Amino acid sequence: MLLLLFLAGGAYSINPDDLRLNLMGRLASSLLGLFGLCTLVSGGIKQGFSYTGMILLALFLLAPFVWMVLVSLHPSKTPIPTLDLIIPKEPAWDNYGKVLFMPNLPVSRFFLNTLFVTLSVVLGQLFVSSLAAYGFARFQFKGREAAFGLFLVSMMFAGPVTQIPVYLMVQKFGWLDTYAALIFPGISSAFTIFLLRQAFLAIPKELDEAAKIDGAGYFRIYWRVLLPLAKPSLATAAAFTFFGVWTDFFWPMLSTNSTEMRTLEVGLSIFKNSYGAANWPLQMTAAVIVMAPLLVVFLFCQRYFVKGVMMGSIK
C-alpha cells in the first residue's frame, strides 16, 4: 500500500522534470495518504478529514518560513529562485557568517542588544507583574477593584498613544540611547498582571494558610507556593512578552540614535535599505536570524499555552 501511495504521489509533482521536487512531492503525498488512510480506519471518516485538513493547514502556514530558509541558502546576489530551483544544489551556509559579521553593519551587536533587552524585560516584567498580581489576588485594600480596573482600561489604548508620554519621561530622565530606555518602559504590563492575577485566584487560599502555619511570610508564600503552581501562566506570559519585545520596531527606533544601540528589527530595516532588492539571499538570511529564536521559544513554551490560558480564565 505504501508503495502504491508513493508512486501515486508522483502524479501531483509540481515539476516532473526536476528530480528533487518530484521526490518531495511523492514523499509528501505518500505520507499524507498513509496518515489519512490510517486515521480513516482507526477514527472514522470525520476525524480523518479533520486531521488531514489540519496537516495541510500547518504545511500551508509553514511554507513561507521554509521558503525563507531555502532562499537564505542560495549564493549571494542570486535572483529570487523559481519554485523548481528553490532547493539549492550547494547550500551557502557562509551567508549567515556574512550577515552576522558584516564590516559596515554590526548585525551581531544588534542580535546581542536584542537578546539582552528581551531577557531583561521578560525577567523584570514577570517579577514586577507577578508581585502586583499577588497583591490584587490575595490582599484586601481600599480601592483594589478600582485600581485593577484602571489596569484593564489601559489595555484598551494602542501602544503608540502611550509611547509619546513615555518618550517624554525617558527624555526627562536622560535615558535616551541607553539600555534603560529599552528595558524599563516594558517592565510593567497590564496583560501580564491580569493573566497572573487570574492564575493566583485559581490557587486555593488554604495553601496560603498552611504555609502561614509553618511560619512562612507573605513573600515566602508568593515565592514558594504561588509561583511554582502558576508556572504555566508564567511561561505563557514570558512567551508573549518575548515575542513582543523581540519583534518591537517602533520604540527601539524612537528611543535610540546610535548604531551600537539598535536592535535586530531596526537593524534589519537598515540592512534592507542598504541592499535594497539586490541581494535576496542575504535579506532572507537576516530574516531567519530574527525569526529563529521566536520559533525556538514557541516550541519550548507551546505545551504551557493552553494550560496557562485556562488557568488565567477561571477563578
Secondary structure, 3 states (H helix, E strand, C coil): CHHHHHHHHHHHCCCCCCHHHHHHHHHHHHHHHHHHHHHHHHHCHHHHHHHHHHHHHHHHHHHHHHHHHHHHCCCCCCCCCCHHHCCCCCCCCHHHHHHHCCCCCCHHHHHHHHHHHHHHHHHHHHHHHHHHHHHHHHCCCCCHHHHHHHHHHHCCCCHHHHHHHHHHHHHHHCCCCCHHHHHHHHCCCHHHHHHHHHHHHCCCCHHHHHHHHCCCCHHHHHHHHHHHHCHHHHHHHHHHHHHHHHCCCHHHHHHCCCHHHCCHHHHHHHHHHHHCCCCHHHHHHHHHHHHHHHHHHHHHHHHHHHHHHHHHHCC
